[in-house]
Amino acid sequence: MIAVNELTKKFGSLTAVNNISLKVNKGEIFGLIGPDGAGKTTLIRMLCNIVTPTGGKATWDNKGAIFGYMPQRFSLYGDLTVIENMYFFASLYNLDKKTIARRTEEILELAGLTDFKSRLADNLSGGMKQKLALSCSLITKPDVLILDEPTYGVDPVFRKEFWKILYEQNKEGITIIVSTPYMDEAELCTRVAFMSEGNFLMVDTPVNLKKNFPYKIIELKTSAKEIDFFNECNEIVDAGFFGDKYHILVRDFNLARDFIEERLSADNIEILQFSEAAPTIEDVFVSLTGEGKGKD
């Protein structure tokens, strides 16, 4: 539905997006995953024709396709009420009053904003503001919905509610392109592209990314909270302490297990849990960005 060919954007000496190519298919939820500064926002703005590329191009199969865009920052009118913002945004697309009224009520109910339609936008919580921004982007019933970090900085409950709305819209046939710094949201996408420093590191389905992950994961819980010998084993790629367990990436599970058990025994450290865990999307991203691979 959308084809991107060698798209590049430079700001002076800074290359924000570097020679990126991809195709987003109709009906997908396509995720752009990466930290701040990865180039996600610049890429999205080029897809929306807000920013002019330095090189390459993005083309739409259906030139008459309607897209809805939700920017990273709240950009609606704080001195207008929820419903006034909705009506104003809809009027920009020359929708008739009857259609505006019907769609506004439908979307406000979908977003859980019906009881807040007379509240000024400035008086909404952060999560409610994001729901209002999403509602305005849906008023035209777009073919493609493009969202730039729509859940950034809001609480987990809202994030869950927001993604429920996105899934409902996707089932209605809307193709969705969404950027996020949250690795758990990558799991919710049909396909994802990992971005770092303006480049695509990999594009695939979440299932395939985890299936093809080259390392094993050890979860280790011990009577000690500080273990400093992981760097001594070449089989250990990376290790970190999360919650009450160590999360350890290893090349060879058996060799790493034998090394760890021997060292813990020698130091009289009790093993409370030692198990293999399935990789997460975050494990995949850390591996692709090269963190913890200094032994290679």
C-alpha positions as CSV (number, residue, x, y, z in Angstrom):
1,M,0.0,0.0,0.0
2,I,2.9,2.3,0.8
3,A,6.3,1.8,-0.8
4,V,9.4,3.6,0.5
5,N,12.5,3.6,-1.7
6,E,15.9,4.7,-0.4
7,L,14.3,7.5,1.6
8,T,16.9,9.8,3.2
9,K,16.7,13.0,5.2
10,K,19.7,15.1,6.3
11,F,19.7,18.1,8.5
12,G,23.1,19.7,7.8
13,S,25.7,17.1,8.8
14,L,23.1,15.0,10.6
15,T,21.5,12.1,8.8
16,A,18.2,11.5,10.5
17,V,17.0,8.9,8.1
18,N,19.5,6.9,6.1
19,N,18.6,5.3,2.8
20,I,15.5,3.4,4.1
21,S,13.4,1.1,1.9
22,L,10.2,-0.8,2.9
23,K,6.7,-1.7,1.9
24,V,3.7,-1.4,4.2
25,N,0.9,-3.8,3.2
26,K,-2.8,-3.0,3.4
27,G,-4.3,-4.1,6.7
28,E,-1.1,-4.2,8.6
29,I,-0.2,-2.8,11.9
30,F,3.4,-1.7,11.1
31,G,5.5,-0.7,14.0
32,L,8.6,1.6,13.9
33,I,10.5,0.6,17.1
34,G,13.4,2.4,18.6
35,P,14.6,4.9,21.2
36,D,14.4,8.7,21.0
37,G,16.7,10.0,18.2
38,A,16.4,6.8,16.1
39,G,14.7,8.7,13.2
40,K,11.1,7.5,13.7
41,T,9.5,10.9,13.8
42,T,11.4,12.2,10.7
43,L,10.4,9.1,8.7
44,I,6.8,9.5,9.7
45,R,6.8,13.2,8.7
46,M,8.2,12.3,5.3
47,L,5.4,9.7,4.8
48,C,2.9,12.4,5.6
49,N,4.6,14.9,3.2
50,I,5.3,17.2,6.2
51,V,9.1,17.0,5.7
52,T,10.7,16.9,2.2
53,P,13.2,14.1,1.8
54,T,16.8,14.8,0.9
55,G,16.7,11.7,-1.3
56,G,14.5,8.8,-2.3
57,K,10.7,8.8,-2.3
58,A,7.6,7.3,-0.7
59,T,4.7,6.4,-2.9
60,W,1.1,5.3,-2.2
61,D,-0.6,2.6,-4.3
62,N,-3.9,4.4,-4.0
63,K,-3.2,8.1,-4.6
64,G,-6.8,8.9,-3.4
65,A,-6.2,7.2,0.0
66,I,-7.2,9.2,3.0
67,F,-4.8,9.1,5.9
68,G,-5.1,10.3,9.5
69,Y,-2.1,11.6,11.3
70,M,-1.5,11.9,15.0
71,P,1.7,13.8,15.9
72,Q,3.9,13.1,18.9
73,R,2.9,16.2,20.7
74,F,-0.7,17.3,21.5
75,S,-1.5,20.0,18.9
76,L,-5.2,20.6,19.3
77,Y,-6.9,23.7,20.8
78,G,-6.8,23.8,24.6
79,D,-9.4,26.5,24.8
80,L,-11.9,24.5,22.9
81,T,-14.0,21.6,24.3
82,V,-13.6,18.0,23.3
83,I,-16.5,18.1,20.9
84,E,-15.6,21.6,19.6
85,N,-12.1,20.2,18.6
86,M,-13.8,17.3,16.9
87,Y,-16.2,19.5,15.0
88,F,-13.5,22.0,14.0
89,F,-11.2,19.2,12.7
90,A,-14.0,17.5,10.8
91,S,-14.9,20.8,9.1
92,L,-11.5,21.1,7.6
93,Y,-12.4,18.1,5.4
94,N,-15.7,19.5,4.2
95,L,-17.8,16.9,5.8
96,D,-21.5,17.8,6.1
97,K,-23.0,18.5,9.5
98,K,-25.0,15.3,9.7
99,T,-22.0,13.2,9.0
100,I,-19.8,15.2,11.4
101,A,-22.4,14.7,14.2
102,R,-22.8,11.0,13.6
103,R,-19.1,10.3,13.4
104,T,-18.2,12.4,16.4
105,E,-20.7,10.6,18.6
106,E,-19.4,7.2,17.3
107,I,-15.8,8.0,17.9
108,L,-16.2,9.7,21.3
109,E,-18.0,6.6,22.5
110,L,-15.3,4.3,21.1
111,A,-12.6,6.4,22.8
112,G,-14.5,6.6,26.1
113,L,-14.8,10.4,25.8
114,T,-18.6,10.9,25.7
115,D,-18.8,12.0,29.3
116,F,-16.0,14.5,28.7
117,K,-17.2,16.1,25.5
118,S,-18.0,19.5,27.1
119,R,-14.6,19.6,28.9
120,L,-11.9,22.0,27.7
121,A,-9.0,20.1,26.1
122,D,-6.6,21.9,28.4
123,N,-8.4,20.3,31.4
124,L,-8.0,16.8,30.2
125,S,-5.4,14.4,31.6
126,G,-2.5,13.4,29.4
127,G,-4.1,10.1,28.4
128,M,-7.4,11.8,27.6
129,K,-5.6,14.3,25.4
130,Q,-4.1,11.5,23.5
131,K,-7.5,9.9,23.1
132,L,-8.9,13.2,21.8
133,A,-6.0,13.5,19.3
134,L,-6.7,9.9,18.1
135,S,-10.4,10.7,17.8
136,C,-9.7,13.7,15.6
137,S,-7.4,11.6,13.4
138,L,-10.2,9.1,12.9
139,I,-13.0,11.5,12.0
140,T,-12.4,11.2,8.3
141,K,-12.5,7.3,8.4
142,P,-9.0,7.1,7.0
143,D,-7.6,4.3,5.0
144,V,-4.2,4.7,6.8
145,L,-3.7,5.9,10.3
146,I,-0.2,7.2,11.1
147,L,0.7,7.7,14.8
148,D,3.9,9.1,16.2
149,E,4.6,7.7,19.7
150,P,0.9,8.0,20.7
151,T,1.3,6.4,24.1
152,Y,4.6,8.0,25.2
153,G,4.6,9.1,28.8
154,V,1.2,7.8,29.7
155,D,0.3,5.1,32.3
156,P,0.1,1.4,31.4
157,V,-3.7,1.3,31.8
158,F,-4.2,4.0,29.2
159,R,-1.7,2.3,26.9
160,K,-3.8,-0.9,27.0
161,E,-7.0,1.0,26.3
162,F,-5.4,2.9,23.5
163,W,-4.2,-0.3,21.8
164,K,-7.6,-1.8,22.2
165,I,-9.0,1.1,20.1
166,L,-6.2,0.6,17.5
167,Y,-7.1,-3.1,17.2
168,E,-10.7,-2.3,16.7
169,Q,-9.9,0.2,13.9
170,N,-7.6,-2.3,12.3
171,K,-10.3,-4.9,12.2
172,E,-12.4,-2.3,10.4
173,G,-9.8,-2.3,7.6
174,I,-7.6,0.6,8.6
175,T,-3.9,0.1,7.9
176,I,-1.9,1.5,10.9
177,I,1.7,2.8,11.0
178,V,2.8,3.5,14.6
179,S,6.1,4.5,16.2
180,T,6.9,3.6,19.8
181,P,9.9,3.4,22.1
182,Y,8.2,0.7,24.1
183,M,9.4,-2.8,23.2
184,D,6.3,-4.5,24.6
185,E,4.2,-2.6,22.0
186,A,6.2,-4.2,19.3
187,E,4.6,-7.5,20.2
188,L,1.2,-6.0,19.2
189,C,2.2,-5.2,15.6
190,T,1.9,-7.3,12.5
191,R,5.4,-6.4,11.5
192,V,8.1,-4.2,13.0
193,A,11.1,-2.3,11.9
194,F,13.8,-1.8,14.4
195,M,15.4,1.7,14.0
196,S,18.7,3.0,15.3
197,E,20.5,6.2,14.3
198,G,18.4,6.6,11.2
199,N,18.8,3.0,9.9
200,F,16.6,-0.1,9.8
201,L,18.3,-2.9,11.7
202,M,15.8,-5.5,10.8
203,V,12.2,-5.8,9.5
204,D,10.1,-8.8,10.3
205,T,7.2,-10.2,12.3
206,P,7.6,-10.3,16.1
207,V,7.3,-14.1,16.0
208,N,10.1,-14.5,13.4
209,L,12.3,-12.0,15.2
210,K,12.1,-14.1,18.4
211,K,12.3,-17.4,16.6
212,N,15.5,-16.5,14.8
213,F,17.1,-14.9,17.9
214,P,20.7,-16.3,17.9
215,Y,21.2,-16.5,21.7
216,K,19.8,-18.4,24.6
217,I,18.4,-16.7,27.7
218,I,19.2,-17.8,31.3
219,E,17.2,-16.5,34.2
220,L,19.1,-16.8,37.4
221,K,18.1,-16.1,41.0
222,T,20.6,-16.4,43.7
223,S,21.2,-15.5,47.4
224,A,23.6,-12.8,46.2
225,K,22.6,-9.6,44.5
226,E,26.0,-8.6,43.1
227,I,27.8,-11.1,40.8
228,D,30.9,-9.8,39.0
229,F,32.3,-12.8,37.2
230,F,30.0,-12.8,34.1
231,N,32.6,-11.0,32.0
232,E,35.0,-13.9,32.5
233,C,33.0,-16.3,30.3
234,N,33.1,-15.9,26.6
235,E,29.8,-17.7,26.2
236,I,28.0,-14.9,28.1
237,V,27.1,-12.1,25.7
238,D,25.2,-9.8,28.1
239,A,23.9,-9.9,31.7
240,G,21.7,-7.6,33.7
241,F,19.7,-7.6,36.9
242,F,16.0,-7.2,36.5
243,G,13.6,-7.4,39.4
244,D,14.9,-10.2,41.6
245,K,16.7,-12.2,38.8
246,Y,19.7,-12.0,36.5
247,H,18.8,-12.0,32.8
248,I,21.7,-13.5,30.9
249,L,22.2,-13.8,27.1
250,V,24.5,-16.7,26.2
251,R,25.8,-18.4,23.1
252,D,25.9,-21.9,24.4
253,F,23.4,-22.7,27.2
254,N,25.3,-25.8,28.6
255,L,28.7,-24.2,28.6
256,A,27.4,-21.1,30.2
257,R,25.4,-23.1,32.8
258,D,28.5,-25.1,33.8
259,F,30.6,-22.0,34.2
260,I,28.0,-20.2,36.3
261,E,27.3,-23.1,38.5
262,E,31.0,-23.8,39.2
263,R,31.7,-20.1,40.1
264,L,28.6,-19.8,42.3
265,S,29.6,-23.0,44.1
266,A,33.1,-21.8,44.6
267,D,31.8,-18.5,46.1
268,N,29.3,-20.3,48.3
269,I,26.4,-18.6,46.6
270,E,23.1,-20.5,46.7
271,I,21.1,-20.9,43.4
272,L,17.4,-20.2,44.0
273,Q,16.4,-20.5,40.4
274,F,18.2,-21.4,37.2
275,S,16.1,-21.7,34.0
276,E,15.9,-21.0,30.3
277,A,13.6,-18.3,29.2
278,A,12.0,-17.3,25.9
279,P,13.6,-14.2,24.3
280,T,11.7,-11.0,24.3
281,I,11.5,-8.3,21.6
282,E,13.8,-6.2,23.9
283,D,16.4,-9.0,23.8
284,V,16.3,-8.9,20.1
285,F,16.7,-5.2,19.9
286,V,19.6,-5.2,22.4
287,S,21.3,-7.8,20.3
288,L,20.8,-5.9,17.0
289,T,22.1,-2.6,18.5
290,G,25.3,-4.5,19.5
291,E,25.0,-3.9,23.3
292,G,26.8,-6.4,25.4
293,K,28.7,-7.9,22.4
294,G,32.1,-6.5,23.3
295,K,33.6,-10.0,23.5
296,D,33.1,-10.6,19.8
